[in-house]
């Protein structure tokens, strides 16, 4: 089984993208709603949460882990790979690779914006990785600390959300970025609002889609059934259940999702 964890329901965008890219592949999902958001926590706390989450998924049969939380990936992924002897994917590498491919194809001066939680932006991991891949790319980063809470509350089309997005994205509009990385798996739920406010010509890079594509290629190289379990369905665990979480899960998958509280 594939184990996926996030600080809340946002990582379900990754789970859904995997479901679309890898039909029939089953997974175990854990959303840590009780301790969300991770982006405002210290690196030490985030690493402890990541360790807890991986141990939880392993106890339920996971043989491969996807860190679907950018905050956790930015400060904990390297350490978790040293601690646990199994494949661990995160959402940052595939998005960075996508920026590199786009920039290489177009050539010339390229400006990329990155939006994420405070923890992700403070880590500067996107800027470092993108510029290591292509020094010609200029990266502008913007912390958007309120967006995760708005998504978790289900405020996906509220006037207040639109106003906050406009304010967050204004510095990137001024810089005239060519692409925008959604550096949090909650943000794809706001993609139409983000696209409208950053501009139609800006390429939106969705890390959930990118990591699903990387996983698809990885699984194609493995023996059949390596990460599957016959007769077992995907499972969705959360550390807290809210009405908004149920509604958001249903919106992402287009069907009711049975959330199991642990």
C-alpha positions in Angstrom: 0.0 0.0 0.0 1.0 3.6 -0.5 0.8 5.9 2.5 0.0 9.6 2.1 0.0 12.2 4.8 -0.8 15.9 5.1 -1.7 18.3 7.8 -5.3 18.2 6.8 -7.6 17.6 3.8 -5.4 19.4 1.3 -3.3 16.3 0.7 -6.4 14.7 -0.7 -5.7 16.6 -3.9 -2.6 14.4 -4.1 -4.5 11.2 -3.3 -7.1 12.1 -6.0 -4.4 12.9 -8.6 -2.8 9.5 -7.8 -6.2 7.9 -8.2 -6.5 9.5 -11.6 -3.0 8.8 -12.8 -2.8 5.2 -11.3 -6.2 3.6 -11.7 -6.7 0.7 -9.3 -3.8 1.8 -7.0 -4.9 1.7 -3.4 -3.6 3.9 -0.6 -3.8 4.8 3.0 -4.4 8.5 3.7 -3.8 10.4 7.0 -4.9 14.0 7.5 -3.7 15.5 10.7 -6.6 18.0 11.1 -6.3 18.1 14.9 -2.8 19.6 14.6 -3.2 21.7 11.5 -1.9 23.9 10.2 1.7 22.8 10.1 3.0 25.9 8.4 3.0 28.0 11.6 4.8 25.4 13.7 8.6 25.2 14.4 10.7 22.9 12.2 11.3 20.6 15.3 7.6 20.2 15.8 6.9 19.6 12.1 9.6 16.9 12.0 8.0 15.2 15.1 4.6 15.3 13.5 6.0 13.8 10.2 7.7 11.0 12.2 4.4 10.3 14.0 2.5 10.2 10.7 4.9 7.9 8.9 4.9 5.5 11.9 1.1 5.5 11.8 1.0 4.7 8.1 3.6 2.0 8.4 1.6 0.3 11.2 -1.3 0.1 8.7 0.7 -1.6 6.0 2.2 1.3 4.0 5.4 0.3 2.0 5.9 3.7 0.3 5.3 7.1 1.7 4.3 10.4 0.0 4.7 13.5 2.1 1.8 15.5 0.7 2.5 18.5 3.0 4.8 21.1 1.6 5.6 22.3 5.2 6.6 18.8 6.2 8.5 18.2 3.0 10.5 21.4 3.2 11.9 20.7 6.7 11.5 17.0 7.4 11.8 15.0 4.1 15.6 14.6 4.2 15.6 13.5 7.8 12.7 11.1 7.3 14.6 9.4 4.4 17.5 8.8 6.7 15.3 7.4 9.5 13.0 5.1 7.5 14.2 2.4 5.1 11.5 2.7 2.4 10.8 5.0 -0.6 9.7 8.4 0.5 8.4 10.9 -2.2 7.5 14.5 -1.5 5.6 17.2 -3.5 8.5 19.6 -3.8 10.9 17.8 -6.1 8.3 17.1 -8.9 7.1 20.7 -8.9 10.7 22.0 -9.1 11.4 19.6 -12.0 8.4 20.9 -13.8 9.6 24.5 -13.5 13.0 23.4 -14.8 11.5 21.7 -17.9 9.3 24.7 -18.7 12.2 27.2 -18.3 14.6 25.0 -20.4 12.0 24.8 -23.2 11.4 28.5 -23.4 14.9 29.8 -22.7 15.8 33.4 -21.8 14.8 35.2 -18.6 12.2 33.4 -16.6 10.4 34.5 -13.5 8.7 32.0 -11.2 6.5 32.7 -8.2 6.1 30.4 -5.3 3.3 30.6 -2.7 3.2 28.5 0.4 3.0 28.5 4.2 5.4 30.4 6.4 7.4 27.2 7.1 7.8 26.4 3.4 8.7 29.9 2.3 11.1 30.4 5.3 12.9 27.2 4.4 13.6 28.7 0.9 13.7 25.2 -0.5 11.8 26.0 -3.7 14.2 28.9 -4.6 17.3 26.8 -3.8 16.1 23.8 -5.7 14.8 25.7 -8.8 18.0 27.8 -9.1 20.2 24.8 -8.6 18.4 23.3 -11.6 18.5 26.4 -13.7 20.4 29.5 -12.4 18.7 31.7 -15.0 15.3 31.4 -13.3 14.5 34.1 -10.8 12.2 33.0 -8.0 9.9 35.2 -6.0 8.4 33.7 -2.9 5.3 34.7 -1.0 4.0 33.3 2.3 0.2 32.9 2.4 -0.4 31.9 6.0 -4.2 32.3 6.0 -5.0 30.1 3.0 -4.8 26.7 4.7 -7.2 27.6 7.4 -9.6 29.1 4.8 -9.5 25.8 2.8 -10.0 23.7 6.0 -13.0 25.8 6.8 -14.4 25.3 3.4 -14.3 29.0 2.5 -13.4 28.3 -1.1 -15.5 31.0 -2.8 -16.0 33.5 0.0 -15.5 37.2 -0.6 -12.9 37.3 2.2 -10.9 34.5 0.6 -10.8 36.4 -2.7 -9.7 39.6 -1.0 -6.9 37.8 0.9 -5.7 36.1 -2.3 -5.6 39.4 -4.2 -3.4 40.9 -1.5 -1.1 37.9 -1.3 -0.7 37.7 -5.1 -0.3 41.4 -5.8 3.6 41.4 -5.2 3.9 38.5 -7.7 1.7 40.3 -10.3 3.9 43.3 -9.9 7.0 41.1 -10.6 5.2 39.7 -13.7 5.9 36.1 -13.0 5.6 33.7 -15.9 4.7 30.7 -13.7 3.3 30.2 -10.2 4.1 27.1 -8.1 1.3 26.1 -5.7 3.6 25.3 -2.8 0.9 23.8 -0.6 -1.5 20.9 -1.5 -4.4 22.9 -0.1 -4.0 25.5 -2.8 -5.3 23.5 -5.8 -8.7 23.8 -4.2 -8.3 27.6 -4.8 -6.9 27.2 -8.3 -9.7 29.0 -10.2 -9.5 32.0 -7.8 -5.7 32.0 -8.0 -5.6 31.9 -11.8 -8.1 34.8 -12.0 -6.0 37.0 -9.7 -2.5 36.1 -10.9 -3.5 36.4 -14.6 -4.5 34.0 -17.4 -1.1 34.0 -19.0 0.7 32.7 -15.9 1.3 28.9 -15.9 0.0 27.3 -12.7 2.1 24.4 -11.4 0.1 22.0 -9.3 2.4 19.9 -7.1 -0.3 17.2 -6.6 -0.5 16.5 -10.3 3.3 16.5 -10.7 3.9 14.0 -7.8 1.2 11.7 -9.2 3.0 11.7 -12.5 6.3 10.9 -10.9 4.7 8.1 -8.9 3.0 6.7 -12.0 6.4 6.3 -13.8 8.0 4.8 -10.6 5.2 2.2 -10.2 5.5 1.3 -13.9 9.1 0.1 -13.2 8.1 -2.1 -10.3 6.9 -5.7 -10.3 3.1 -5.9 -10.5 1.5 -5.8 -7.0 4.5 -4.4 -5.2 2.5 -1.7 -3.6 -0.9 -3.2 -3.8 -2.9 -5.5 -1.5 -5.6 -7.7 -3.0 -9.1 -7.0 -1.8 -8.2 -3.9 0.2 -9.8 -0.5 -0.5 -8.2 2.9 0.0 -8.5 4.1 3.6 -8.9 7.7 4.8 -7.9 8.5 8.4 -8.0 11.8 10.2 -7.1 13.0 13.6 -10.3 15.1 13.8 -13.5 15.3 11.8 -15.3 18.4 10.9 -18.3 19.1 8.6 -16.1 21.2 6.4 -13.5 18.4 6.1 -16.2 16.0 4.9 -17.5 18.5 2.4 -14.1 19.3 1.1 -13.2 15.6 0.7 -16.4 15.0 -1.2 -15.6 18.1 -3.4 -12.1 16.8 -4.2 -13.2 13.2 -5.1 -16.7 13.9 -6.4 -18.1 11.3 -4.1 -18.7 10.8 -0.3 -15.5 9.8 1.5 -15.6 7.8 4.7 -13.3 9.6 7.1 -12.1 7.4 10.0 -11.1 9.3 13.2 -8.0 8.1 15.0 
